[in-house]
């Protein structure tokens, strides 16, 4: 004789409830891992885009500085010691001293105020020497540069940027009456940056007025 009450619904056992909870917990964990992976990929992609944009901006500034080089300004137009490149560029009718330097892995740019006074330009040239000791603040543009090299295009060939500059034949100086030599700009400048992760960036810039 069946003693179960008519219409009575059988409930879940404790084991069934625990199994269902375990399955839902597993599904939630798998879903969370999937969402976490999507978010990580999105963040990595955004960081890559930001990095590329920043690098392009830095290279554009580098090219602008080199395309406005000014020779015969009373100080060397280009001077590279393996760590710092100093250059003189034109800036709105004046001259400006700019220094690009690598300090550890930080690639920085320092720019003096534009000036039309030779004495001021020579003073800022001396001031830029303090970049070696870190007493002059520079704007860090990239922070993962492991090394850099510069090459100048002279005489139909690339040469080490630390070699002696080319000089034009001595000409008479109208102000002093003495003969002096004028530094010749290279026809091109090649930048080679060693970035973190084994990446290398090479950029050639044509110098206006170079020979």
N, C-alpha and C positions, 0 to 999 in steps of 0.2 A: 504494500500500500504506500503510495507516494504521499508523504506527510508535508511536503513543501506547500506553502501557501500560494494560492492562485495569484498570478500577476506580480509575484515578487521578483525583482531584478537583482541578479548576482553582481556584486561589486568586484573591484580589482583586489588582488592579494598584495601584501606588502612587497613580495618579491617582484611582482609585475611593475609596481610603482617605482621601485628602485631601478629596475632595468630601463624603464622609460626615462627616468631622470638622468641616468648615465648616458643614454643615447642623445638626449637633448644637450647635455653638457659637452659631449664630444662634437656634436654639430656646431655648437656655439664657439668652441675652441677653433675648429677648422675655419669657420666664417671669420673669426677675429684675425687669424693668421693671414687669411686672404686679404682682408681690409688693410692690415698692417703692411703687407707687401705692396699693395697698390699705393698707399701713402708714402712708403719709402721710395718707390720708383718715381713718384711725382716730385718728392723733395729732391732726389738726386738729379732729375731732369731739370728742375728749376735752378738748382745750384750750378749745373753745367751751363745753362743759358746765361746766368748772371756772370759766371766766370768768363765765358766767351765775349760777352758784351763789354766787360771791364777790360779785358785784354785788348779788344779792338779800340777802345777809347785811349788806352795808354799808347798803343802803337801809333794812333793818329796824332797824338801830341808829340811823340818822338819825331815823326815825319815832318810835322809843322816846324819844329825847332830847327831841324837840319835844312829844310828848304828855305829858311830865312837867314842862313849864315851870312856874316859880314866879315870880310877879310880887311886887313889894314886898318884896324880899329884902335891901335895903340897897345893892345894886348893880344896874345895868341888867339886866333879865331877858333882853333881846335886844340885841345890838349888832353891826352888820355894816358893815365898811369897804370892801367890795368884794373883799377878799382873805381875811379871817378873820371868821367868825361866832362870837361868844361868847354863851353862854347859861347860865342858872342853872336846874337841874333838881332835882326831888325824888329822893332816893335813900335808901330805908330809914329814914325819919324824920329825915334830915339833908338838907343842901343841897350840891350839887356843881356846880362850875364846869367847863364843857366848851367846848372851842374846836375848830371845824372850819376848816381853812385850806388854801389852794391855794398850793403852792410850786413854781413851774415847772409841771410836769405831774403832780406828786404831790399827791393829795388826802389829807390826814391828819387825825387826831383826837387831841386832847390832853385828858386828864381829870385834874382835881385830886382829891385824896382828899376824900370827903364830910366835912362839918363842921357843927356846930351853933353855932359861934361866928361872930358877925358880923365881928369883927376878922380872923379867919382867912380868911373868904370874901373880904373886901376885899383882903387881902394876896395871895391867889391870883389875884384879878382883875388886880392890878398885875403879878404874875408872868407872867400869860398874855400881856402886852404883849411879852415877850421872844421870843415866837414869830416876831415880825417879823425878828429877827436870827438865829434858828436856835439860840439858846443853850438853849432848852427842848426836850427830846426829845418828838416826837410819833409816834404809830403811823401809818405809811403804809398806807392802805386800798386806794387805787387809784393806779396809776402812769401812766395814759394819759389824764388829764383835761386838755383844752386850755382850758377856761374854764367859769365857772359864774355864774349870776345867781340872785338871790333876790327874791321879790315877796311882799308882805304883803297880806292881804285885810282892808281897813278901809273902813267906810262903803259897803258893797255894791259895792266895786270893788277891783281889784288895783292896788297902787302899788309904787313902787321901795322896796326894803328900806332904802335909805340915807336916806330922807326922815325927817323928824322924827316921833317916836313920839307916839301919842295919850296924853293925860293926863286922868285923872279930875278932877273939881272938887276944889279944895283942901279938905282936911279937917284938923281939929285933931289933933295928935299928943299922945296922953295922956302920953307920957314927957317931952317937952320943952315942951308947952303951946303950941307954934307950929304954924302951918298948913303943910301940905306937900301936894304933888300926887303922885298915884300913877300909875305907868305902866300903861296898858292893853295887854293882849296882843292881837295881831291874831286874827281868827277863823280864819284859815288861812294857811299858808305854802307857797309854790310854789317848788320847786327845779328849775332847768334846768341840766343838765350837758351840756357839749359834749365828747364822747369822741372818741378817735382814729378815723380812718376816716370822718369825717363823720357819725357817729352822735350822736343827741341823746336824752337821757333827761329826761323831765318827770315830777315827782311832786308831788302836792298832799297836804298833811297838815292835818287839822282840829285846831285847838288847843283843848284842854279849858280852859274858863274864858275863852276869848278873846271879844272884843266887836267 
